[in-house]
Amino acid sequence: MGKERDELIRRYGGVPISEEQPSDAELMRRYIESYSRRGRLPPEVEALRRDMGKT
């Protein structure tokens, strides 16, 4: 199934996730974006905001 999926992705001009080599900044952008789609902040950001409110 994985090989078939990767071939299909390549056929339509994409790059399979298994072959991507995103930068750290791109990985972070995707991580933050995944939470923003759900209307939430990542747990690390929520913790920082709580800690900043205590000072």
Biopython code that builds the backbone (N, CA, C, O; Angstrom):
import numpy as np
from Bio.PDB.StructureBuilder import StructureBuilder

atoms = [
    (1, "MET", "N", (0.819, -1.191, 0.000)),
    (1, "MET", "CA", (0.000, 0.000, 0.000)),
    (1, "MET", "C", (0.864, 1.256, 0.000)),
    (1, "MET", "O", (0.555, 2.213, -0.710)),
    (2, "GLY", "N", (1.917, 1.269, 0.766)),
    (2, "GLY", "CA", (2.775, 2.442, 0.841)),
    (2, "GLY", "C", (3.469, 2.760, -0.468)),
    (2, "GLY", "O", (3.550, 3.919, -0.875)),
    (3, "LYS", "N", (3.971, 1.719, -1.127)),
    (3, "LYS", "CA", (4.656, 1.931, -2.412)),
    (3, "LYS", "C", (3.675, 2.422, -3.464)),
    (3, "LYS", "O", (4.004, 3.300, -4.261)),
    (4, "GLU", "N", (2.473, 1.860, -3.472)),
    (4, "GLU", "CA", (1.455, 2.283, -4.443)),
    (4, "GLU", "C", (1.085, 3.748, -4.210)),
    (4, "GLU", "O", (0.942, 4.519, -5.158)),
    (5, "ARG", "N", (0.933, 4.118, -2.952)),
    (5, "ARG", "CA", (0.603, 5.508, -2.610)),
    (5, "ARG", "C", (1.716, 6.446, -3.066)),
    (5, "ARG", "O", (1.444, 7.488, -3.663)),
    (6, "ASP", "N", (2.959, 6.084, -2.789)),
    (6, "ASP", "CA", (4.089, 6.922, -3.185)),
    (6, "ASP", "C", (4.152, 7.079, -4.705)),
    (6, "ASP", "O", (4.429, 8.169, -5.204)),
    (7, "GLU", "N", (3.895, 5.989, -5.446)),
    (7, "GLU", "CA", (3.904, 6.063, -6.914)),
    (7, "GLU", "C", (2.805, 6.993, -7.417)),
    (7, "GLU", "O", (3.019, 7.763, -8.354)),
    (8, "LEU", "N", (1.650, 6.922, -6.807)),
    (8, "LEU", "CA", (0.542, 7.787, -7.201)),
    (8, "LEU", "C", (0.868, 9.252, -6.927)),
    (8, "LEU", "O", (0.580, 10.122, -7.749)),
    (9, "ILE", "N", (1.463, 9.519, -5.784)),
    (9, "ILE", "CA", (1.861, 10.891, -5.440)),
    (9, "ILE", "C", (2.860, 11.412, -6.462)),
    (9, "ILE", "O", (2.727, 12.540, -6.935)),
    (10, "ARG", "N", (3.862, 10.605, -6.810)),
    (10, "ARG", "CA", (4.857, 11.010, -7.807)),
    (10, "ARG", "C", (4.220, 11.253, -9.173)),
    (10, "ARG", "O", (4.587, 12.194, -9.877)),
    (11, "ARG", "N", (3.273, 10.406, -9.540)),
    (11, "ARG", "CA", (2.616, 10.528, -10.838)),
    (11, "ARG", "C", (1.940, 11.897, -10.979)),
    (11, "ARG", "O", (1.901, 12.459, -12.074)),
    (12, "TYR", "N", (1.420, 12.424, -9.894)),
    (12, "TYR", "CA", (0.744, 13.720, -9.940)),
    (12, "TYR", "C", (1.671, 14.872, -9.554)),
    (12, "TYR", "O", (1.207, 15.967, -9.237)),
    (13, "GLY", "N", (2.968, 14.623, -9.580)),
    (13, "GLY", "CA", (3.949, 15.692, -9.399)),
    (13, "GLY", "C", (4.304, 16.018, -7.961)),
    (13, "GLY", "O", (4.976, 17.018, -7.707)),
    (14, "GLY", "N", (3.873, 15.210, -7.027)),
    (14, "GLY", "CA", (4.181, 15.467, -5.621)),
    (14, "GLY", "C", (5.412, 14.711, -5.155)),
    (14, "GLY", "O", (6.013, 13.941, -5.904)),
    (15, "VAL", "N", (5.767, 14.947, -3.916)),
    (15, "VAL", "CA", (6.890, 14.257, -3.288)),
    (15, "VAL", "C", (6.346, 13.515, -2.071)),
    (15, "VAL", "O", (5.797, 14.143, -1.166)),
    (16, "PRO", "N", (6.489, 12.204, -2.035)),
    (16, "PRO", "CA", (6.008, 11.452, -0.879)),
    (16, "PRO", "C", (6.666, 11.941, 0.417)),
    (16, "PRO", "O", (7.837, 12.318, 0.429)),
    (17, "ILE", "N", (5.910, 11.926, 1.478)),
    (17, "ILE", "CA", (6.417, 12.386, 2.779)),
    (17, "ILE", "C", (7.680, 11.631, 3.165)),
    (17, "ILE", "O", (8.592, 12.206, 3.759)),
    (18, "SER", "N", (7.737, 10.353, 2.833)),
    (18, "SER", "CA", (8.906, 9.542, 3.196)),
    (18, "SER", "C", (10.175, 10.024, 2.500)),
    (18, "SER", "O", (11.279, 9.713, 2.946)),
    (19, "GLU", "N", (10.031, 10.786, 1.406)),
    (19, "GLU", "CA", (11.201, 11.270, 0.676)),
    (19, "GLU", "C", (11.468, 12.755, 0.892)),
    (19, "GLU", "O", (12.461, 13.285, 0.395)),
    (20, "GLU", "N", (10.598, 13.423, 1.624)),
    (20, "GLU", "CA", (10.799, 14.849, 1.881)),
    (20, "GLU", "C", (11.954, 15.036, 2.855)),
    (20, "GLU", "O", (12.237, 14.166, 3.678)),
    (21, "GLN", "N", (12.609, 16.173, 2.748)),
    (21, "GLN", "CA", (13.636, 16.548, 3.706)),
    (21, "GLN", "C", (13.406, 18.011, 4.079)),
    (21, "GLN", "O", (14.202, 18.883, 3.730)),
    (22, "PRO", "N", (12.301, 18.273, 4.796)),
    (22, "PRO", "CA", (11.978, 19.667, 5.130)),
    (22, "PRO", "C", (12.960, 20.243, 6.141)),
    (22, "PRO", "O", (13.561, 19.522, 6.938)),
    (23, "SER", "N", (13.102, 21.554, 6.086)),
    (23, "SER", "CA", (13.967, 22.235, 7.053)),
    (23, "SER", "C", (13.279, 22.255, 8.409)),
    (23, "SER", "O", (12.088, 21.960, 8.514)),
    (24, "ASP", "N", (14.028, 22.600, 9.437)),
    (24, "ASP", "CA", (13.454, 22.711, 10.776)),
    (24, "ASP", "C", (12.347, 23.759, 10.803)),
    (24, "ASP", "O", (11.324, 23.571, 11.461)),
    (25, "ALA", "N", (12.553, 24.862, 10.088)),
    (25, "ALA", "CA", (11.543, 25.924, 10.048)),
    (25, "ALA", "C", (10.248, 25.416, 9.403)),
    (25, "ALA", "O", (9.153, 25.744, 9.858)),
    (26, "GLU", "N", (10.381, 24.622, 8.353)),
    (26, "GLU", "CA", (9.202, 24.074, 7.685)),
    (26, "GLU", "C", (8.476, 23.085, 8.584)),
    (26, "GLU", "O", (7.246, 23.080, 8.633)),
    (27, "LEU", "N", (9.218, 22.257, 9.288)),
    (27, "LEU", "CA", (8.596, 21.321, 10.223)),
    (27, "LEU", "C", (7.836, 22.070, 11.311)),
    (27, "LEU", "O", (6.729, 21.679, 11.679)),
    (28, "MET", "N", (8.428, 23.148, 11.827)),
    (28, "MET", "CA", (7.775, 23.936, 12.866)),
    (28, "MET", "C", (6.519, 24.607, 12.315)),
    (28, "MET", "O", (5.490, 24.657, 12.989)),
    (29, "ARG", "N", (6.607, 25.126, 11.083)),
    (29, "ARG", "CA", (5.442, 25.768, 10.470)),
    (29, "ARG", "C", (4.292, 24.771, 10.334)),
    (29, "ARG", "O", (3.145, 25.104, 10.635)),
    (30, "ARG", "N", (4.589, 23.564, 9.888)),
    (30, "ARG", "CA", (3.554, 22.532, 9.755)),
    (30, "ARG", "C", (2.956, 22.176, 11.110)),
    (30, "ARG", "O", (1.746, 21.989, 11.237)),
    (31, "TYR", "N", (3.815, 22.084, 12.118)),
    (31, "TYR", "CA", (3.367, 21.738, 13.469)),
    (31, "TYR", "C", (2.395, 22.790, 13.992)),
    (31, "TYR", "O", (1.315, 22.453, 14.478)),
    (32, "ILE", "N", (2.775, 24.059, 13.894)),
    (32, "ILE", "CA", (1.920, 25.155, 14.353)),
    (32, "ILE", "C", (0.640, 25.194, 13.522)),
    (32, "ILE", "O", (-0.449, 25.386, 14.061)),
    (33, "GLU", "N", (0.773, 25.014, 12.224)),
    (33, "GLU", "CA", (-0.387, 25.052, 11.331)),
    (33, "GLU", "C", (-1.394, 23.954, 11.665)),
    (33, "GLU", "O", (-2.602, 24.174, 11.578)),
    (34, "SER", "N", (-0.910, 22.784, 12.042)),
    (34, "SER", "CA", (-1.823, 21.691, 12.363)),
    (34, "SER", "C", (-2.684, 22.036, 13.575)),
    (34, "SER", "O", (-3.852, 21.654, 13.634)),
    (35, "TYR", "N", (-2.120, 22.749, 14.532)),
    (35, "TYR", "CA", (-2.908, 23.175, 15.691)),
    (35, "TYR", "C", (-3.824, 24.334, 15.336)),
    (35, "TYR", "O", (-4.951, 24.385, 15.828)),
    (36, "SER", "N", (-3.387, 25.257, 14.506)),
    (36, "SER", "CA", (-4.210, 26.417, 14.167)),
    (36, "SER", "C", (-5.450, 26.001, 13.391)),
    (36, "SER", "O", (-6.499, 26.634, 13.515)),
    (37, "ARG", "N", (-5.343, 24.946, 12.593)),
    (37, "ARG", "CA", (-6.528, 24.452, 11.882)),
    (37, "ARG", "C", (-7.606, 24.018, 12.864)),
    (37, "ARG", "O", (-8.797, 24.115, 12.570)),
    (38, "ARG", "N", (-7.187, 23.542, 14.027)),
    (38, "ARG", "CA", (-8.145, 23.103, 15.041)),
    (38, "ARG", "C", (-8.514, 24.227, 16.004)),
    (38, "ARG", "O", (-9.306, 24.030, 16.926)),
    (39, "GLY", "N", (-7.931, 25.413, 15.783)),
    (39, "GLY", "CA", (-8.242, 26.543, 16.658)),
    (39, "GLY", "C", (-7.590, 26.456, 18.024)),
    (39, "GLY", "O", (-8.116, 26.993, 18.998)),
    (40, "ARG", "N", (-6.456, 25.790, 18.105)),
    (40, "ARG", "CA", (-5.748, 25.627, 19.372)),
    (40, "ARG", "C", (-4.307, 26.063, 19.222)),
    (40, "ARG", "O", (-3.782, 26.185, 18.115)),
    (41, "LEU", "N", (-3.679, 26.295, 20.365)),
    (41, "LEU", "CA", (-2.242, 26.538, 20.388)),
    (41, "LEU", "C", (-1.541, 25.239, 20.762)),
    (41, "LEU", "O", (-2.109, 24.423, 21.488)),
    (42, "PRO", "N", (-0.321, 25.033, 20.282)),
    (42, "PRO", "CA", (0.429, 23.839, 20.696)),
    (42, "PRO", "C", (0.616, 23.850, 22.213)),
    (42, "PRO", "O", (0.682, 24.922, 22.815)),
    (43, "PRO", "N", (0.702, 22.685, 22.834)),
    (43, "PRO", "CA", (0.845, 22.601, 24.286)),
    (43, "PRO", "C", (2.028, 23.413, 24.822)),
    (43, "PRO", "O", (1.937, 24.001, 25.900)),
    (44, "GLU", "N", (3.133, 23.449, 24.077)),
    (44, "GLU", "CA", (4.303, 24.188, 24.547)),
    (44, "GLU", "C", (4.009, 25.684, 24.618)),
    (44, "GLU", "O", (4.443, 26.361, 25.550)),
    (45, "VAL", "N", (3.275, 26.197, 23.636)),
    (45, "VAL", "CA", (2.947, 27.616, 23.613)),
    (45, "VAL", "C", (1.963, 27.946, 24.734)),
    (45, "VAL", "O", (2.101, 28.972, 25.400)),
    (46, "GLU", "N", (0.973, 27.082, 24.943)),
    (46, "GLU", "CA", (0.026, 27.295, 26.037)),
    (46, "GLU", "C", (0.751, 27.342, 27.377)),
    (46, "GLU", "O", (0.434, 28.180, 28.221)),
    (47, "ALA", "N", (1.717, 26.452, 27.581)),
    (47, "ALA", "CA", (2.475, 26.427, 28.835)),
    (47, "ALA", "C", (3.277, 27.713, 29.009)),
    (47, "ALA", "O", (3.327, 28.271, 30.105)),
    (48, "LEU", "N", (3.901, 28.179, 27.939)),
    (48, "LEU", "CA", (4.659, 29.439, 28.010)),
    (48, "LEU", "C", (3.759, 30.613, 28.349)),
    (48, "LEU", "O", (4.131, 31.476, 29.144)),
    (49, "ARG", "N", (2.589, 30.647, 27.756)),
    (49, "ARG", "CA", (1.658, 31.744, 28.040)),
    (49, "ARG", "C", (1.210, 31.712, 29.501)),
    (49, "ARG", "O", (1.095, 32.756, 30.144)),
    (50, "ARG", "N", (0.959, 30.506, 30.023)),
    (50, "ARG", "CA", (0.574, 30.376, 31.442)),
    (50, "ARG", "C", (1.706, 30.859, 32.335)),
    (50, "ARG", "O", (1.478, 31.605, 33.287)),
    (51, "ASP", "N", (2.947, 30.424, 32.020)),
    (51, "ASP", "CA", (4.097, 30.812, 32.834)),
    (51, "ASP", "C", (4.332, 32.319, 32.781)),
    (51, "ASP", "O", (4.690, 32.920, 33.794)),
    (52, "MET", "N", (4.137, 32.933, 31.628)),
    (52, "MET", "CA", (4.343, 34.373, 31.495)),
    (52, "MET", "C", (3.295, 35.134, 32.293)),
    (52, "MET", "O", (3.574, 36.230, 32.781)),
    (53, "GLY", "N", (2.121, 34.591, 32.434)),
    (53, "GLY", "CA", (1.064, 35.231, 33.199)),
    (53, "GLY", "C", (1.346, 35.228, 34.690)),
    (53, "GLY", "O", (0.790, 36.046, 35.422)),
    (54, "LYS", "N", (2.195, 34.325, 35.152)),
    (54, "LYS", "CA", (2.511, 34.226, 36.573)),
    (54, "LYS", "C", (3.516, 35.266, 37.026)),
    (54, "LYS", "O", (3.611, 35.558, 38.218)),
    (55, "THR", "N", (4.276, 35.836, 36.083)),
    (55, "THR", "CA", (5.320, 36.789, 36.466)),
    (55, "THR", "C", (4.811, 38.183, 36.499)),
    (55, "THR", "O", (5.563, 39.108, 36.803)),
]
sb = StructureBuilder()
sb.init_structure("model")
sb.init_model(0)
sb.init_chain("A")
sb.init_seg("    ")
for serial, (resi, resn, name, xyz) in enumerate(atoms, 1):
    if name == "N":
        sb.init_residue(resn, " ", resi, " ")
    sb.init_atom(name, np.array(xyz, "f"), 0.0, 1.0, " ", f" {name:<3s}", serial, name[0])
structure = sb.get_structure()
